[in-house]
């Protein structure tokens, strides 16, 4: 008080000492990791997915980095300054350096638990045949009915442009055979029950205090007043069929996978 100086031993240190990485002070601090998780879910999961394994933005759990060299400093610069020309906005004005460090530490913890980087598919696919299957309007699979790719297709599911640059090969295969394992928060399915007893399930397009807009898998759109609803809740089942592995032959599965892996 009144000009009294604080000794070095009494100062609050918010940033890591020189020579240590930005995330190092928090890597073994569960409270810091929990805070990093909370910050990530609120600010980052919309683009990078709830488990940081990719969405509109790239997979953050592998060793591939589209911008920078993947060091803590490079990642912190991206968080702070954003990436011009992309959906990555600058967050430096709303986050303190220690909060950025906690986010990075949390992402590093996910990377440590990520899938095997040496994973390979157990069969060789034909990307040309996979492309035909993906865009075949007469096929029972109709992948492009929901997913946009190369300026073609629907918007009910996530865009698959540059998919192989954003997500690991293992994650892509898992998403085909088990799409409900990790659902992008922007594509969570919602279930509503009207007061007349009608049940509607689909993608939540928008929601306010008074209404909710839903698009069913067949494209049918509903705008509903909440006063007319008995219940509204999110469900952890993907809009994508969960039996794709049964619908596809082994060769067809690997053909589609091989095609998607060309999208870098």
C-alpha positions as CSV (number, residue, x, y, z in Angstrom):
1,X,0.0,0.0,0.0
2,X,1.1,3.6,-0.6
3,X,4.2,2.7,-2.6
4,X,5.2,-0.3,-0.5
5,X,7.1,-2.8,-2.8
6,X,6.4,-6.5,-2.8
7,X,9.4,-8.8,-2.6
8,X,10.0,-11.4,-5.3
9,X,9.0,-14.2,-3.0
10,X,5.5,-12.6,-2.5
11,X,4.8,-11.8,-6.2
12,X,2.0,-13.7,-8.0
13,X,3.5,-15.4,-11.1
14,X,0.9,-15.8,-13.8
15,X,3.2,-16.8,-16.6
16,X,5.8,-19.7,-16.7
17,X,9.4,-19.0,-15.9
18,X,11.8,-18.4,-18.8
19,X,12.9,-21.6,-20.5
20,X,9.7,-23.6,-19.7
21,X,7.0,-24.3,-22.2
22,X,3.7,-22.4,-21.8
23,X,1.8,-25.5,-20.9
24,X,4.4,-27.2,-18.7
25,X,3.2,-25.5,-15.4
26,X,-0.3,-26.9,-15.9
27,X,0.3,-30.4,-17.4
28,X,0.1,-32.1,-14.0
29,X,-2.4,-29.7,-12.4
30,X,-5.8,-31.3,-12.6
31,X,-7.6,-28.0,-11.6
32,X,-5.7,-26.2,-14.4
33,X,-6.6,-28.9,-16.9
34,X,-10.2,-28.8,-15.9
35,X,-10.2,-25.0,-16.5
36,X,-8.5,-25.5,-19.8
37,X,-11.2,-28.0,-20.8
38,X,-13.9,-25.6,-19.8
39,X,-12.3,-22.8,-21.8
40,X,-11.8,-25.2,-24.8
41,X,-15.4,-26.4,-24.8
42,X,-16.7,-22.8,-24.7
43,X,-14.3,-21.2,-27.2
44,X,-12.8,-23.9,-29.4
45,X,-15.0,-27.1,-29.6
46,X,-17.4,-25.5,-32.1
47,X,-14.7,-25.7,-34.8
48,X,-12.3,-28.4,-33.4
49,X,-14.8,-30.8,-32.0
50,X,-15.5,-31.6,-28.3
51,X,-12.5,-34.0,-28.2
52,X,-10.3,-31.7,-30.3
53,X,-10.3,-34.3,-33.1
54,X,-11.5,-31.9,-35.8
55,X,-14.6,-30.3,-37.3
56,X,-14.5,-27.2,-39.4
57,X,-11.1,-26.7,-37.8
58,X,-8.2,-29.3,-37.9
59,X,-7.6,-32.2,-35.6
60,X,-5.4,-30.9,-32.7
61,X,-4.5,-34.4,-31.3
62,X,-2.2,-35.5,-34.0
63,X,1.3,-34.3,-34.9
64,X,0.2,-32.4,-38.1
65,X,-0.1,-28.6,-37.9
66,X,-1.5,-26.6,-40.8
67,X,-0.1,-23.4,-39.2
68,X,3.1,-23.0,-37.2
69,X,5.4,-25.8,-36.0
70,X,3.2,-27.1,-33.2
71,X,5.3,-25.7,-30.3
72,X,3.6,-24.2,-27.4
73,X,4.7,-20.7,-28.5
74,X,3.4,-21.2,-32.0
75,X,0.0,-22.6,-30.8
76,X,-0.3,-19.7,-28.3
77,X,0.4,-17.2,-31.1
78,X,-2.4,-18.8,-33.2
79,X,-4.8,-18.6,-30.2
80,X,-3.8,-15.0,-29.4
81,X,-3.7,-13.6,-33.0
82,X,-5.9,-16.0,-35.0
83,X,-5.3,-17.1,-38.6
84,X,-6.4,-14.6,-41.2
85,X,-8.6,-16.0,-44.0
86,X,-9.9,-18.8,-41.7
87,X,-12.5,-19.3,-39.0
88,X,-9.8,-19.1,-36.4
89,X,-10.4,-15.8,-34.6
90,X,-8.0,-14.0,-32.4
91,X,-8.7,-14.6,-28.7
92,X,-5.8,-12.7,-27.2
93,X,-8.1,-9.8,-26.1
94,X,-10.3,-12.1,-24.1
95,X,-7.8,-14.6,-22.7
96,X,-5.0,-14.1,-20.3
97,X,-1.6,-15.8,-21.0
98,X,-2.1,-18.3,-18.2
99,X,-5.5,-19.3,-19.6
100,X,-4.0,-19.9,-23.0
101,X,-1.4,-22.1,-21.3
102,X,-4.2,-24.1,-19.7
103,X,-6.0,-24.6,-23.0
104,X,-2.7,-25.8,-24.6
105,X,-2.1,-28.1,-21.6
106,X,-5.6,-29.6,-22.0
107,X,-5.1,-30.1,-25.7
108,X,-1.7,-31.8,-25.1
109,X,-3.4,-34.1,-22.6
110,X,-5.9,-35.2,-25.4
111,X,-3.1,-35.7,-27.8
112,X,-1.4,-38.0,-25.4
113,X,-4.5,-40.2,-25.3
114,X,-5.2,-40.0,-29.1
115,X,-5.3,-43.0,-31.4
116,X,-2.2,-44.8,-32.7
117,X,-0.4,-42.6,-35.2
118,X,0.7,-45.7,-37.1
119,X,-2.8,-46.9,-37.6
120,X,-3.5,-48.3,-41.1
121,X,-6.7,-49.6,-42.7
122,X,-6.8,-53.3,-43.1
123,X,-7.6,-53.3,-46.8
124,X,-6.7,-51.2,-49.8
125,X,-9.4,-49.0,-51.2
126,X,-10.0,-47.5,-54.6
127,X,-10.6,-43.7,-54.3
128,X,-12.2,-43.6,-57.8
129,X,-14.7,-46.2,-56.9
130,X,-15.2,-44.5,-53.5
131,X,-16.0,-41.2,-55.2
132,X,-18.7,-42.8,-57.4
133,X,-20.2,-44.4,-54.2
134,X,-20.1,-41.1,-52.4
135,X,-21.9,-39.1,-55.0
136,X,-24.2,-41.8,-56.5
137,X,-27.7,-40.4,-56.1
138,X,-29.2,-43.8,-56.6
139,X,-27.0,-45.5,-54.0
140,X,-28.6,-46.5,-50.6
141,X,-25.7,-44.8,-48.9
142,X,-26.2,-41.3,-50.4
143,X,-23.3,-39.8,-48.4
144,X,-23.5,-36.4,-50.2
145,X,-27.1,-36.0,-49.3
146,X,-26.0,-34.9,-45.9
147,X,-22.3,-34.0,-46.4
148,X,-21.0,-31.2,-48.6
149,X,-17.8,-31.9,-50.5
150,X,-16.2,-30.1,-53.5
151,X,-19.2,-27.7,-53.6
152,X,-21.6,-30.5,-54.0
153,X,-24.0,-32.2,-51.5
154,X,-26.0,-31.2,-48.5
155,X,-25.5,-29.3,-45.2
156,X,-27.2,-31.6,-42.7
157,X,-23.8,-33.1,-41.8
158,X,-20.3,-31.6,-41.4
159,X,-18.5,-30.5,-44.6
160,X,-15.8,-33.0,-45.6
161,X,-13.7,-30.5,-47.6
162,X,-10.0,-31.0,-46.7
163,X,-11.0,-33.7,-44.4
164,X,-7.7,-35.6,-44.5
165,X,-5.8,-32.4,-43.4
166,X,-8.1,-31.9,-40.5
167,X,-8.6,-35.3,-39.1
168,X,-6.5,-38.5,-38.6
169,X,-7.0,-41.5,-40.8
170,X,-8.2,-43.6,-37.7
171,X,-10.7,-41.0,-36.8
172,X,-12.1,-40.8,-40.3
173,X,-12.6,-44.6,-40.4
174,X,-14.1,-44.6,-36.9
175,X,-16.5,-41.9,-37.9
176,X,-17.8,-44.0,-40.8
177,X,-18.4,-47.2,-38.8
178,X,-19.3,-45.6,-35.5
179,X,-20.6,-42.0,-36.1
180,X,-22.1,-41.6,-32.6
181,X,-18.8,-42.1,-30.9
182,X,-17.8,-38.4,-31.2
183,X,-20.5,-36.0,-32.5
184,X,-19.5,-32.5,-33.5
185,X,-21.4,-30.1,-31.1
186,X,-22.8,-28.2,-34.1
187,X,-24.4,-31.4,-35.4
188,X,-26.0,-32.8,-32.3
189,X,-29.4,-34.3,-32.8
190,X,-32.3,-32.9,-30.8
191,X,-35.6,-34.6,-30.0
192,X,-38.8,-32.7,-29.3
193,X,-42.2,-33.9,-28.2
194,X,-45.1,-31.6,-29.0
195,X,-48.1,-31.2,-26.7
196,X,-50.2,-33.1,-29.3
197,X,-47.9,-36.1,-28.9
198,X,-45.8,-35.8,-32.1
199,X,-42.1,-36.6,-31.9
200,X,-39.6,-34.9,-34.2
201,X,-35.9,-35.6,-34.3
202,X,-33.3,-33.7,-36.3
203,X,-30.6,-31.2,-36.5
204,X,-31.1,-28.1,-34.4
205,X,-30.7,-25.2,-36.8
206,X,-31.4,-22.4,-34.3
207,X,-32.9,-21.9,-30.9
208,X,-34.1,-18.9,-28.9
209,X,-36.0,-18.4,-25.6
210,X,-39.3,-18.8,-27.5
211,X,-38.7,-21.1,-30.5
212,X,-36.6,-23.8,-32.0
213,X,-35.9,-24.7,-35.6
214,X,-35.2,-28.3,-36.6
215,X,-34.3,-30.0,-39.9
216,X,-35.0,-33.7,-40.2
217,X,-32.6,-36.0,-42.0
218,X,-34.9,-36.0,-45.1
219,X,-34.5,-32.2,-45.2
220,X,-38.0,-31.4,-43.8
221,X,-37.8,-28.1,-41.8
222,X,-39.8,-27.3,-38.6
223,X,-40.1,-24.0,-36.8
224,X,-41.7,-24.7,-33.4
225,X,-42.9,-22.5,-30.6
226,X,-41.6,-23.7,-27.3
227,X,-45.0,-23.1,-25.6
228,X,-46.3,-25.9,-27.8
229,X,-43.7,-28.4,-26.7
230,X,-43.8,-30.9,-23.9
231,X,-40.1,-31.7,-24.1
232,X,-36.9,-30.8,-25.9
233,X,-33.6,-32.5,-25.4
234,X,-30.3,-33.4,-27.1
235,X,-29.7,-37.0,-27.9
236,X,-26.3,-38.7,-28.3
237,X,-27.1,-40.5,-31.5
238,X,-25.7,-39.3,-34.8
239,X,-28.0,-38.4,-37.7
240,X,-25.6,-40.6,-39.7
241,X,-26.7,-44.3,-39.8
242,X,-24.9,-46.3,-37.2
243,X,-25.0,-49.5,-39.3
244,X,-22.8,-48.3,-42.2
245,X,-20.3,-51.1,-41.5
246,X,-23.2,-53.6,-42.1
247,X,-24.6,-51.7,-45.2
248,X,-21.2,-51.5,-46.9
249,X,-19.1,-54.4,-48.1
250,X,-15.5,-54.4,-46.8
251,X,-14.3,-53.2,-50.2
252,X,-16.9,-50.4,-50.4
253,X,-16.0,-49.2,-46.9
254,X,-12.4,-48.9,-47.9
255,X,-13.1,-47.4,-51.2
256,X,-15.1,-44.5,-49.6
257,X,-12.3,-44.2,-47.0
258,X,-9.6,-44.0,-49.7
259,X,-11.6,-41.3,-51.5
260,X,-12.0,-39.2,-48.3
261,X,-8.3,-39.5,-47.6
262,X,-7.5,-37.7,-50.9
263,X,-9.2,-34.6,-49.6
264,X,-6.2,-32.7,-48.1
